[in-house]
Amino acid sequence: MILRCRLCHAAIAAFDPARLTPPLTSAVFGPLAPGFPPPFLPGTPWDEARCPHCRHHPQGYDPAGRESLATDAGETPLPRLQTADAKRKTAKRGN
């Protein structure tokens, strides 16, 4: 799948949706084609990643856009980070 910038609409990176696990890092996103450098500096936290074309965050700045990524296949939802409370509520209880 191809990550697109919400602001300039440029194709930025290739990624596997199955690897989108919170907390998101730049390591999930690779170059668009073999032999090219990765689009983001290695080890960059996702919140600090910038589009290599327009230098803005690829998700844009609208809070509604924080839950998904713009891709060549449309909007792709991001998995949510489960909190400790949510994990306890969904865990099986043995009797």
DSSP file (Angstrom, degrees, kcal/mol; ACC not computed):
  #  RESIDUE AA STRUCTURE BP1 BP2  ACC     N-H-->O    O-->H-N    N-H-->O    O-->H-N    TCO  KAPPA ALPHA  PHI   PSI    X-CA   Y-CA   Z-CA
    1    1 A M              0   0    0      0, 0.0    14,-2.4     0, 0.0     2,-0.5   0.000 360.0 360.0 360.0 151.9    0.0    0.0    0.0
    2    2 A I  E     -A   14   0A   0     12,-0.2    70,-1.5    10,-0.0     2,-0.4  -0.914 360.0-139.2-110.8 125.8    1.2    3.6   -0.7
    3    3 A L  E     -AB  13  71A   0     10,-3.2     9,-3.3    -2,-0.5    10,-1.0  -0.675  22.0-164.2 -79.0 131.8    1.1    6.3    2.0
    4    4 A R  E     -A   11   0A   0     66,-3.1    66,-0.5    -2,-0.4     2,-0.3  -0.911  23.0-113.3-117.2 147.5    0.0    9.7    0.6
    5    5 A C     >  -     0   0    0      5,-2.2     4,-1.3    -2,-0.4    54,-0.2  -0.626  16.9-146.7 -76.0 132.0    0.4   13.1    2.2
    6    6 A R  T  4 S+     0   0    0     52,-2.5    -1,-0.1    -2,-0.3    53,-0.1   0.751  95.4  44.4 -70.2 -23.1   -3.0   14.6    3.1
    7    7 A L  T  4 S+     0   0    0     50,-0.2    -1,-0.1    51,-0.2    52,-0.0   0.917 130.6  16.1 -91.6 -46.9   -1.7   18.1    2.4
    8    8 A C  T  4 S-     0   0    0      2,-0.1    -2,-0.2    48,-0.1    -1,-0.1   0.522  91.1-134.0-105.3  -6.7    0.2   17.9   -0.9
    9    9 A H     <  +     0   0    0     -4,-1.3     2,-0.1     1,-0.2    -3,-0.1   0.598  50.7 151.8  66.6  14.3   -1.2   14.4   -2.0
   10   10 A A        -     0   0    0      1,-0.1    -5,-2.2    -6,-0.1     2,-0.5  -0.458  54.6-111.0 -74.0 146.6    2.3   13.2   -2.9
   11   11 A A  E     +A    4   0A   0     -7,-0.2    -7,-0.2     1,-0.2    21,-0.1  -0.688  45.2 169.9 -73.8 126.3    3.1    9.4   -2.7
   12   12 A I  E     -     0   0A   0     -9,-3.3    20,-0.3    -2,-0.5     2,-0.3   0.831  46.4  -7.0-109.5 -48.0    5.5    9.1    0.2
   13   13 A A  E     -A    3   0A   0    -10,-1.0   -10,-3.2    18,-0.1     2,-0.4  -0.968  52.7-119.2-153.5 159.6    6.1    5.6    1.2
   14   14 A A  E     +AC   2  30A   0     16,-2.0    16,-3.1    -2,-0.3     2,-0.3  -0.831  39.3 166.3-100.2 145.2    5.2    1.9    0.8
   15   15 A F        -     0   0    0    -14,-2.4    14,-0.1    -2,-0.4    13,-0.1  -0.992  38.4-120.8-155.6 160.3    3.9    0.0    3.8
   16   16 A D    >   -     0   0    0     12,-0.5     3,-2.3    -2,-0.3     4,-0.2  -0.923  20.4-146.0-101.6 117.5    2.2   -3.2    4.8
   17   17 A P  G >  S+     0   0    0      0, 0.0     3,-1.4     0, 0.0    -1,-0.1   0.783  97.4  65.5 -56.1 -27.5   -1.0   -2.5    6.6
   18   18 A A  G 3  S+     0   0    0      1,-0.3    -3,-0.0    -3,-0.0     0, 0.0   0.727  95.9  58.0 -67.5 -20.3   -0.5   -5.5    8.8
   19   19 A R  G <  S+     0   0    0     -3,-2.3     2,-1.7     9,-0.1    -1,-0.3   0.435  74.3 109.8 -89.0   0.3    2.6   -3.8   10.3
   20   20 A L    <   +     0   0    0     -3,-1.4     4,-0.1    -4,-0.2    -1,-0.1  -0.594  43.4 150.6 -78.9  88.4    0.6   -0.8   11.5
   21   21 A T        -     0   0    0     -2,-1.7     4,-0.2     2,-0.1    60,-0.1  -0.969  45.6 -73.9-122.0 137.5    0.8   -1.4   15.3
   22   22 A P  S    S+     0   0    0      0, 0.0    60,-0.1     0, 0.0     2,-0.1  -0.425 112.5  45.8 -72.2 149.4    0.7    1.3   17.9
   23   23 A P  S    S-     0   0    0      0, 0.0    -2,-0.1     0, 0.0     2,-0.1   0.540  91.5-143.8 -75.5 136.4    2.8    3.2   18.8
   24   24 A L        -     0   0    0     -4,-0.1    22,-1.4    -2,-0.1     2,-0.3  -0.382  21.3-176.7 -68.1 138.5    3.5    4.0   15.1
   25   25 A T  B >   -E   45   0B   0     20,-0.2     3,-1.3    -4,-0.2     4,-0.3  -0.863  41.1-108.0-130.2 168.0    7.1    4.6   14.1
   26   26 A S  G >  S+     0   0    0     18,-2.1     3,-1.4    -2,-0.3    14,-0.2   0.693 107.5  79.0 -68.3 -18.1    8.8    5.6   10.8
   27   27 A A  G 3  S+     0   0    0      1,-0.3    -1,-0.2    17,-0.2    -3,-0.0   0.711  81.8  66.2 -65.3 -19.7   10.3    2.1   10.5
   28   28 A V  G <  S+     0   0    0     -3,-1.3     2,-0.5    -7,-0.1   -12,-0.5   0.768  92.8  72.1 -70.0 -25.5    6.9    0.8    9.3
   29   29 A F    <   -     0   0    0     -3,-1.4    11,-0.3    -4,-0.3   -14,-0.2  -0.813  64.3-177.5-103.0 125.9    7.3    2.9    6.1
   30   30 A G  B     -C   14   0A   0    -16,-3.1   -16,-2.0    -2,-0.5    -2,-0.0  -0.520  37.2 -68.3-111.1 179.5    9.7    2.0    3.4
   31   31 A P        -     0   0    0      0, 0.0    -1,-0.2     0, 0.0   -18,-0.1  -0.239  39.8-120.3 -65.9 157.7   10.8    3.5    0.1
   32   32 A L  S    S+     0   0    0    -20,-0.3   -19,-0.1     5,-0.2   -17,-0.1   0.803  97.1  18.4 -67.9 -29.7    8.4    3.6   -2.8
   33   33 A A  S >  S-     0   0    0      4,-0.1     3,-1.5   -19,-0.1    -1,-0.2  -0.987  95.0 -90.4-141.8 149.4   10.8    1.5   -5.0
   34   34 A P  T 3  S+     0   0    0      0, 0.0    -2,-0.0     0, 0.0     0, 0.0  -0.260 109.2  32.6 -57.6 143.6   13.8   -0.7   -4.2
   35   35 A G  T 3  S+     0   0    0      1,-0.4     0, 0.0    -4,-0.0     0, 0.0   0.328  94.6 106.5  92.4  -7.8   17.2    1.1   -4.1
   36   36 A F  S <  S-     0   0    0     -3,-1.5    -1,-0.4     1,-0.1     0, 0.0  -0.706  76.0-102.7-100.5 156.2   15.8    4.3   -2.8
   37   37 A P        -     0   0    0      0, 0.0    -5,-0.2     0, 0.0    -4,-0.1  -0.356  46.3 -90.3 -72.6 157.4   16.3    5.7    0.7
   38   38 A P        -     0   0    0      0, 0.0    -8,-0.1     0, 0.0   -25,-0.1  -0.331  33.4-123.1 -63.5 152.2   13.5    5.4    3.2
   39   39 A P  S    S+     0   0    0      0, 0.0     2,-0.3     0, 0.0    11,-0.1   0.743  92.9  43.4 -71.9 -22.9   11.2    8.5    3.3
   40   40 A F  S    S-     0   0    0    -11,-0.3     3,-0.1   -14,-0.2     9,-0.1  -0.908  96.9 -96.9-122.8 150.6   11.7    9.2    7.0
   41   41 A L    >   -     0   0    0     -2,-0.3     3,-1.7     1,-0.1   -15,-0.2  -0.405  54.1 -96.4 -62.2 137.7   14.9    9.1    9.1
   42   42 A P  T 3  S+     0   0    0      0, 0.0    -1,-0.1     0, 0.0     0, 0.0  -0.262 108.2  19.7 -57.1 139.5   15.3    5.8   10.9
   43   43 A G  T 3  S+     0   0    0      1,-0.3    -2,-0.1    -3,-0.1     0, 0.0   0.464  84.6 147.1  82.4   0.8   14.0    5.9   14.5
   44   44 A T    <   -     0   0    0     -3,-1.7   -18,-2.1     1,-0.1    -1,-0.3  -0.562  51.0-122.5 -72.4 125.8   11.8    8.9   13.9
   45   45 A P  B >>  -E   25   0B   0      0, 0.0     3,-1.7     0, 0.0     4,-0.6  -0.392  24.0-116.0 -62.7 147.6    8.7    8.8   16.1
   46   46 A W  G >4 S+     0   0    0    -22,-1.4     3,-1.2     1,-0.3   -21,-0.1   0.849 114.0  60.2 -57.0 -37.0    5.5    9.1   13.9
   47   47 A D  G 34 S+     0   0    0    -23,-0.3    -1,-0.3     1,-0.3   -22,-0.1   0.735 108.6  45.1 -64.6 -20.7    4.5   12.4   15.5
   48   48 A E  G <4 S+     0   0    0     -3,-1.7    -1,-0.3     2,-0.1    -2,-0.2   0.457  86.5 116.1-100.9  -2.8    7.8   13.9   14.2
   49   49 A A    <<  -     0   0    0     -3,-1.2     2,-0.4    -4,-0.6    -9,-0.1  -0.385  47.0-163.7 -67.6 143.9    7.7   12.4   10.7
   50   50 A R        -     0   0    0      7,-0.2     7,-0.2   -11,-0.1    -2,-0.1  -0.981  27.1-104.6-131.9 143.6    7.4   14.9    7.9
   51   51 A C     >  -     0   0    0      5,-3.5     4,-1.9    -2,-0.4     5,-0.1  -0.452  26.6-138.9 -60.8 130.1    6.4   14.6    4.2
   52   52 A P  T  4 S+     0   0    0      0, 0.0    -1,-0.2     0, 0.0   -40,-0.0   0.638  98.9  46.9 -69.0 -10.9    9.7   14.8    2.2
   53   53 A H  T  4 S+     0   0    0      3,-0.1    -2,-0.0   -43,-0.1   -41,-0.0   0.890 129.9  13.1 -95.5 -50.0    7.8   17.0   -0.4
   54   54 A C  T  4 S-     0   0    0      2,-0.2     3,-0.1   -44,-0.0    -3,-0.0   0.527  90.9-128.6-108.5  -7.4    5.9   19.6    1.6
   55   55 A R     <  +     0   0    0     -4,-1.9     2,-0.2     1,-0.3     0, 0.0   0.662  69.0 118.9  68.1  19.7    7.6   19.2    5.1
   56   56 A H  S    S-     0   0    0      1,-0.1    -5,-3.5    -5,-0.1    -1,-0.3  -0.679  79.4 -81.0-105.2 166.6    4.3   18.8    6.9
   57   57 A H    >   -     0   0    0     -7,-0.2     3,-2.0    -2,-0.2   -50,-0.2  -0.483  39.1-128.3 -66.8 135.0    3.0   15.9    8.8
   58   58 A P  T 3  S+     0   0    0      0, 0.0   -52,-2.5     0, 0.0    12,-0.2   0.756 107.3  52.9 -58.5 -26.3    1.6   13.3    6.4
   59   59 A Q  T 3  S-     0   0    0      1,-0.3     3,-0.3   -54,-0.2     2,-0.1   0.545 106.8-132.8 -84.3  -6.8   -1.7   13.0    8.3
   60   60 A G    <   -     0   0    0     -3,-2.0    -1,-0.3     1,-0.2   -53,-0.0  -0.401  27.0 -81.4  80.5-167.0   -2.2   16.8    8.2
   61   61 A Y  S    S+     0   0    0     -2,-0.1    -1,-0.2    -3,-0.1     5,-0.1   0.378  87.0 113.7-121.0   1.1   -3.2   18.7   11.3
   62   62 A D    >   -     0   0    0     -3,-0.3     3,-2.1     1,-0.1     4,-0.3  -0.646  65.6-137.1 -75.0 125.1   -7.0   18.2   11.5
   63   63 A P  G >  S+     0   0    0      0, 0.0     3,-1.4     0, 0.0     4,-0.2   0.795 102.5  64.3 -54.2 -28.9   -7.7   16.1   14.7
   64   64 A A  G >  S+     0   0    0      1,-0.3     3,-0.7     2,-0.1     4,-0.0   0.764  96.4  58.4 -66.0 -23.9  -10.2   14.0   12.7
   65   65 A G  G X  S+     0   0    0     -3,-2.1     3,-1.1     1,-0.2    -1,-0.3   0.490  81.1  85.4 -84.2  -3.4   -7.3   12.7   10.6
   66   66 A R  G <  S+     0   0    0     -3,-1.4    -1,-0.2    -4,-0.3    -2,-0.1   0.664  83.8  58.8 -72.5 -15.5   -5.3   11.3   13.5
   67   67 A E  G <  S+     0   0    0     -3,-0.7    11,-3.0    -4,-0.2     2,-0.3   0.450 111.2  28.5 -94.7  -1.4   -7.2    8.0   13.3
   68   68 A S  E <   - D   0  77A   0     -3,-1.1     2,-0.4     9,-0.3     7,-0.1  -0.944  66.7-125.2-151.8 170.0   -6.3    7.1    9.7
   69   69 A L  E     - D   0  76A   0      7,-2.5     7,-2.7    -2,-0.3     2,-0.5  -0.935  24.7-123.5-119.0 144.1   -3.8    7.4    6.9
   70   70 A A  E     + D   0  75A   0    -66,-0.5   -66,-3.1    -2,-0.4     2,-0.3  -0.769  45.1 166.4 -83.4 128.3   -4.4    8.6    3.4
   71   71 A T  E >   -BD   3  74A   0      3,-1.4     3,-1.6    -2,-0.5   -68,-0.2  -0.802  54.8 -96.2-135.4 175.4   -3.3    5.9    0.9
   72   72 A D  T 3  S+     0   0    0    -70,-1.5     3,-0.1     1,-0.3   -69,-0.1   0.675 126.1  51.4 -66.7 -16.3   -3.6    4.9   -2.7
   73   73 A A  T 3  S-     0   0    0      1,-0.4    -1,-0.3   -71,-0.3     2,-0.2   0.174 122.3-101.3-103.6  15.2   -6.6    2.7   -1.6
   74   74 A G  E <  S-D   71   0A   0     -3,-1.6    -3,-1.4     2,-0.1    -1,-0.4  -0.625  76.1  -7.3  98.5-161.1   -8.4    5.5    0.2
   75   75 A E  E     -D   70   0A   0     -2,-0.2    -5,-0.2    -5,-0.2    -7,-0.0  -0.553  60.5-162.4 -75.1 131.5   -8.5    6.1    4.0
   76   76 A T  E     -D   69   0A   0     -7,-2.7    -7,-2.5    -2,-0.3    -2,-0.1  -0.966  17.5-130.7-115.6 117.6   -6.9    3.3    6.1
   77   77 A P  E     -D   68   0A   0      0, 0.0    -9,-0.3     0, 0.0   -10,-0.1  -0.363  17.5-129.3 -67.8 145.1   -7.8    3.3    9.7
   78   78 A L        -     0   0    0    -11,-3.0     2,-0.1     1,-0.1   -57,-0.1  -0.720  26.2-108.8 -90.0 142.4   -5.1    3.0   12.3
   79   79 A P        -     0   0    0      0, 0.0     2,-0.2     0, 0.0    -1,-0.1  -0.430  37.6-117.0 -67.2 147.2   -5.3    0.4   15.0
   80   80 A R        -     0   0    0     -2,-0.1     2,-0.6   -58,-0.1   -13,-0.0  -0.596  18.9-116.5 -86.8 147.1   -6.0    1.8   18.4
   81   81 A L        -     0   0    0     -2,-0.2     2,-0.4   -60,-0.1    -1,-0.1  -0.732  32.2-134.7 -79.8 119.0   -3.6    1.5   21.3
   82   82 A Q        -     0   0    0     -2,-0.6     2,-0.1   -60,-0.1    -1,-0.0  -0.623  16.4-139.3 -79.1 130.7   -5.4   -0.5   24.0
   83   83 A T     >  -     0   0    0     -2,-0.4     4,-2.1     1,-0.1     5,-0.2  -0.381  25.2-106.8 -81.0 165.7   -5.0    0.9   27.5
   84   84 A A  H  > S+     0   0    0      1,-0.2     4,-2.0     2,-0.2     5,-0.1   0.876 121.4  53.1 -60.7 -38.3   -4.4   -1.3   30.5
   85   85 A D  H  > S+     0   0    0      1,-0.2     4,-2.0     2,-0.2    -1,-0.2   0.918 109.0  48.4 -63.8 -43.7   -8.1   -0.7   31.6
   86   86 A A  H  > S+     0   0    0      1,-0.2     4,-1.8     2,-0.2    -2,-0.2   0.880 109.8  52.6 -65.2 -37.4   -9.4   -1.8   28.2
   87   87 A K  H  X S+     0   0    0     -4,-2.1     4,-1.1     1,-0.2    -1,-0.2   0.904 109.0  49.7 -64.5 -40.8   -7.3   -4.9   28.3
   88   88 A R  H  < S+     0   0    0     -4,-2.0     3,-0.2     1,-0.2    -1,-0.2   0.886 110.6  50.2 -64.8 -38.3   -8.6   -5.8   31.8
   89   89 A K  H  < S+     0   0    0     -4,-2.0    -1,-0.2     1,-0.2    -2,-0.2   0.841 115.6  41.5 -69.6 -32.9  -12.2   -5.4   30.6
   90   90 A T  H  < S+     0   0    0     -4,-1.8    -1,-0.2    -5,-0.1    -2,-0.2   0.548  91.1 107.4 -93.4  -7.2  -11.7   -7.5   27.5
   91   91 A A  S  < S-     0   0    0     -4,-1.1     2,-0.2    -3,-0.2    -3,-0.0  -0.401  78.9-105.2 -71.2 147.6   -9.6  -10.3   29.2
   92   92 A K        -     0   0    0     -2,-0.1     2,-0.6     1,-0.0    -1,-0.1  -0.473  29.5-140.4 -71.9 141.8  -11.3  -13.6   29.9
   93   93 A R        -     0   0    0     -2,-0.2     2,-0.3    -3,-0.1    -1,-0.0  -0.912  11.2-144.2-106.0 126.4  -12.2  -14.2   33.4
   94   94 A G              0   0    0     -2,-0.6     0, 0.0     1,-0.1     0, 0.0  -0.705 360.0 360.0 -89.2 139.7  -11.7  -17.7   34.7
   95   95 A N              0   0    0     -2,-0.3    -1,-0.1     0, 0.0    -2,-0.0   0.336 360.0 360.0-119.6 360.0  -14.2  -19.2   37.2
